[in-house]
Amino acid sequence: MSQAEATPKPILQLLNVESAYGPVKAIRGVSLQVRRGEIATVLGSNGAGKSTILKTISGIIDPRKGSIEFNGMDITACDPAFVVQSGLSHVPEGREVFPLLSVRDNLLMGAYTRKDRDGVARDMQTVFGYFPILKEREAQDAGLLSGGQQQMLSISRALMANPDLILLDEPSLGLSPKLTKEIFEIVVRINRERGTTILLVEQNANMALNASDYGYVLENGRIVMEDTCERLREKDDIKEFYLGMKEDGARGERRWKKKKNWR
């Protein structure tokens, strides 16, 4: 088998994508790709444009420039409902469950595009296996769940669509370190066991780099670095600015005054 044949083909490709909120450009000429079956991550500080990338992919925001291809199909500026039906699910920042619906009905809402009742029933049991607390709270209104449980429900609702790709936005936001670790372990299990491709946006760089296969670093709306996560973890700038590791002899130099090289 040739090297080209051995490399998984991209399931998602962005080429020179630019999006804005009114006059303010949020992402500037972003190009990235996610290969089928992998977990890719976009790292960056708050306000770098990470969530905007996901919203642009899923059709919530229309890009001003560039193109987005998913599963070989151009989905640039497509309606979000069409994007979901094409096999892409978005887990938004802040969970956004349906608070007045039960846990079970929230999960069924995730499967509204599907016609295979037996498959939906099997996937319901699968997500209960990943998150047993959701089975215990099956009849409870989603708005009464804790923040961590709502995050579990939001991920599970996306899984109920049986997607090829999940966009996962800040799953650790507002959660304890213990819950964050638990959710990241499940995310990796979902990828390994189901083969679901995942594009992860996350401020917790340590968790994201350990869970993912390939990473992009976003600053001020631009991709400034990309590599395998194994290699990114060893780069000095990543250690310094995202993992909080300082080299010996730094003499306590303030991080925000030190220039990144991104090489």
C-alpha positions as CSV (number, residue, x, y, z in Angstrom):
1,M,0.0,0.0,0.0
2,S,1.4,3.4,-0.9
3,Q,1.8,6.2,1.7
4,A,-1.1,8.1,0.0
5,E,-3.4,5.1,0.3
6,A,-2.4,4.6,3.9
7,T,-3.2,8.2,4.9
8,P,-6.9,8.6,5.8
9,K,-8.7,11.0,3.5
10,P,-10.0,14.3,5.0
11,I,-13.7,14.1,6.0
12,L,-13.7,17.9,6.5
13,Q,-11.7,20.6,4.7
14,L,-11.7,24.4,5.2
15,L,-9.9,26.6,2.7
16,N,-9.2,30.3,3.4
17,V,-12.4,30.7,5.4
18,E,-13.2,34.2,6.8
19,S,-16.1,35.0,9.1
20,A,-17.1,38.1,10.9
21,Y,-19.6,39.6,13.4
22,G,-20.6,42.8,11.7
23,P,-17.5,44.8,11.0
24,V,-15.3,42.6,13.3
25,K,-13.4,39.8,11.6
26,A,-13.4,36.7,13.9
27,I,-11.5,34.2,11.7
28,R,-9.1,35.3,8.9
29,G,-8.2,32.9,6.1
30,V,-8.4,29.7,8.1
31,S,-7.5,26.5,6.3
32,L,-7.6,23.2,8.1
33,Q,-8.5,19.6,7.5
34,V,-9.8,16.7,9.7
35,R,-9.0,13.2,8.6
36,R,-11.6,10.5,8.9
37,G,-11.5,8.6,12.2
38,E,-9.3,11.0,14.0
39,I,-9.7,13.6,16.8
40,A,-8.4,17.0,15.7
41,T,-8.2,19.9,18.1
42,V,-8.1,23.7,17.7
43,L,-6.3,25.4,20.6
44,G,-6.4,29.1,21.4
45,S,-7.1,31.6,24.0
46,N,-10.5,33.0,24.8
47,G,-11.6,35.2,21.9
48,A,-9.2,33.7,19.4
49,G,-12.1,32.6,17.1
50,K,-12.3,28.9,18.0
51,S,-16.1,28.7,18.4
52,T,-16.6,30.8,15.3
53,I,-14.8,28.1,13.2
54,L,-17.3,25.5,14.5
55,K,-20.3,27.8,13.9
56,T,-19.2,28.6,10.4
57,I,-18.8,24.9,9.6
58,S,-22.3,24.0,10.9
59,G,-24.0,26.8,9.1
60,I,-24.8,29.0,12.1
61,I,-22.6,31.8,10.6
62,D,-22.1,32.3,6.9
63,P,-18.5,32.8,5.9
64,R,-17.6,35.9,3.9
65,K,-14.8,34.1,2.0
66,G,-13.5,30.6,1.5
67,S,-15.0,27.2,1.2
68,I,-16.0,24.2,3.4
69,E,-16.1,20.7,2.2
70,F,-17.6,17.8,4.2
71,N,-17.6,14.2,3.0
72,G,-16.7,15.4,-0.5
73,M,-19.6,17.8,-0.6
74,D,-19.5,21.6,-0.6
75,I,-21.5,22.8,2.5
76,T,-20.3,26.4,2.5
77,A,-23.1,28.6,3.9
78,C,-25.6,25.7,3.9
79,D,-28.6,25.7,6.2
80,P,-27.8,24.1,9.6
81,A,-30.6,21.5,9.2
82,F,-29.0,20.3,5.9
83,V,-25.6,20.1,7.5
84,V,-27.0,17.9,10.3
85,Q,-28.8,15.7,7.8
86,S,-25.5,15.3,5.9
87,G,-23.9,13.7,9.0
88,L,-22.4,16.5,11.0
89,S,-23.5,17.2,14.7
90,H,-22.5,20.3,16.7
91,V,-22.2,20.2,20.5
92,P,-22.3,23.9,21.3
93,E,-20.4,25.8,24.0
94,G,-22.6,26.0,27.2
95,R,-24.5,22.7,26.5
96,E,-27.8,24.3,25.4
97,V,-30.0,21.4,26.3
98,F,-33.8,21.7,26.1
99,P,-34.4,22.4,29.8
100,L,-38.2,21.6,29.9
101,L,-37.9,18.3,28.1
102,S,-36.9,15.1,29.8
103,V,-33.5,13.5,29.3
104,R,-35.0,10.9,27.1
105,D,-36.9,13.4,25.0
106,N,-33.6,15.5,24.6
107,L,-31.9,12.3,23.2
108,L,-34.8,11.6,20.9
109,M,-34.5,15.2,19.6
110,G,-31.0,14.3,18.6
111,A,-32.3,11.5,16.5
112,Y,-35.1,13.4,14.7
113,T,-33.5,13.0,11.3
114,R,-33.4,9.2,11.6
115,K,-36.0,6.7,10.4
116,D,-34.4,3.5,11.8
117,R,-36.3,2.9,15.1
118,D,-34.2,-0.1,16.0
119,G,-31.0,1.8,15.4
120,V,-32.2,4.7,17.5
121,A,-33.1,2.3,20.4
122,R,-29.7,0.7,20.2
123,D,-27.9,4.0,20.3
124,M,-30.0,5.1,23.2
125,Q,-28.7,2.1,25.2
126,T,-25.2,2.9,23.9
127,V,-25.2,6.4,25.3
128,F,-26.7,5.2,28.6
129,G,-23.7,2.8,28.7
130,Y,-21.3,5.8,28.2
131,F,-23.1,7.9,30.8
132,P,-25.1,5.8,33.3
133,I,-26.3,8.8,35.2
134,L,-28.4,9.7,32.2
135,K,-30.2,6.4,32.5
136,E,-30.9,7.1,36.1
137,R,-32.3,10.6,35.2
138,E,-34.0,9.5,32.0
139,A,-37.5,10.9,33.0
140,Q,-36.1,14.0,34.7
141,D,-36.3,17.5,33.1
142,A,-32.9,18.3,31.5
143,G,-32.9,21.7,33.2
144,L,-32.6,20.1,36.6
145,L,-29.4,18.3,35.7
146,S,-26.0,19.5,37.0
147,G,-23.6,21.3,34.6
148,G,-21.6,18.1,34.1
149,Q,-24.7,16.0,33.5
150,Q,-26.0,18.5,30.9
151,Q,-22.6,18.3,29.1
152,M,-23.0,14.5,29.0
153,L,-26.5,14.9,27.7
154,S,-25.4,17.4,25.0
155,I,-22.7,15.0,23.8
156,S,-25.2,12.1,23.9
157,R,-27.8,14.0,22.0
158,A,-25.3,14.6,19.2
159,L,-24.4,10.9,19.1
160,M,-28.1,10.1,18.7
161,A,-27.9,11.5,15.2
162,N,-25.3,8.8,14.4
163,P,-23.0,11.4,12.8
164,D,-19.8,10.9,10.8
165,L,-18.3,14.0,12.5
166,I,-19.0,15.8,15.8
167,L,-18.0,19.4,16.4
168,L,-17.3,19.6,20.2
169,D,-17.0,23.1,21.6
170,E,-15.3,23.6,25.0
171,P,-16.6,20.4,26.8
172,S,-14.6,21.3,29.9
173,L,-16.2,24.7,30.4
174,G,-17.3,25.2,34.0
175,L,-16.6,21.6,35.0
176,S,-14.4,20.3,37.8
177,P,-11.1,18.6,36.9
178,K,-12.6,15.2,37.8
179,L,-15.6,15.6,35.5
180,T,-13.4,17.1,32.8
181,K,-11.2,14.0,32.9
182,E,-14.2,11.7,32.8
183,I,-15.8,13.4,29.8
184,F,-12.6,13.4,27.8
185,E,-12.1,9.7,28.5
186,I,-15.6,9.1,27.1
187,V,-14.9,11.3,24.0
188,V,-11.8,9.2,23.3
189,R,-13.9,6.0,23.7
190,I,-16.5,7.3,21.3
191,N,-13.9,8.0,18.7
192,R,-12.1,4.6,19.2
193,E,-15.2,2.4,19.6
194,R,-17.6,4.0,17.1
195,G,-15.0,5.5,14.7
196,T,-16.7,8.9,15.0
197,T,-14.5,11.7,13.8
198,I,-14.3,14.6,16.2
199,L,-13.2,18.3,15.8
200,L,-12.6,19.6,19.3
201,V,-12.3,23.2,20.4
202,E,-10.8,23.5,23.9
203,Q,-9.0,26.0,26.2
204,N,-7.7,23.1,28.3
205,A,-4.7,22.5,26.1
206,N,-3.2,19.7,28.2
207,M,-6.5,17.6,28.0
208,A,-7.0,18.4,24.3
209,L,-3.5,17.5,23.3
210,N,-3.5,14.2,25.2
211,A,-6.9,13.2,23.7
212,S,-6.3,14.3,20.1
213,D,-4.3,13.1,17.1
214,Y,-3.7,16.4,15.3
215,G,-3.8,20.0,16.5
216,Y,-4.0,23.5,15.2
217,V,-3.1,26.7,17.2
218,L,-5.4,29.7,16.5
219,E,-4.4,33.2,17.4
220,N,-6.4,36.4,16.5
221,G,-8.4,34.4,14.0
222,R,-5.4,32.9,12.2
223,I,-3.8,29.4,12.3
224,V,-0.3,30.0,13.4
225,M,0.9,26.4,13.9
226,E,-0.2,22.8,13.2
227,D,1.3,19.4,13.8
228,T,0.6,16.1,15.4
229,C,-0.4,16.5,19.0
230,E,2.6,14.3,20.0
231,R,4.9,16.9,18.4
232,L,3.0,19.9,19.5
233,R,3.4,18.8,23.2
234,E,7.1,19.0,22.7
235,K,7.3,22.5,21.2
236,D,8.7,25.2,23.5
237,D,6.0,27.8,22.6
238,I,3.2,25.3,23.4
239,K,4.8,24.3,26.7
240,E,5.3,28.0,27.6
241,F,2.0,29.6,26.5
242,Y,-0.5,26.7,26.7
243,L,0.8,24.1,29.2
244,G,2.3,26.6,31.7
245,M,5.8,25.0,31.6
246,K,8.8,27.4,31.8
247,E,12.3,26.6,30.8
248,D,15.1,26.8,33.3
249,G,16.8,30.2,33.3
250,A,13.7,32.1,32.2
251,R,14.3,34.4,35.2
252,G,10.6,34.7,35.8
253,E,10.0,36.6,32.6
254,R,6.3,37.4,32.3
255,R,4.6,35.2,29.7
256,W,2.5,37.9,28.1
257,K,5.6,40.0,27.5
258,K,7.5,37.3,25.7
259,K,7.0,37.0,22.0
260,K,5.9,33.7,20.5
261,N,7.9,32.3,17.6
262,W,5.5,29.7,16.4
263,R,8.1,27.7,14.5
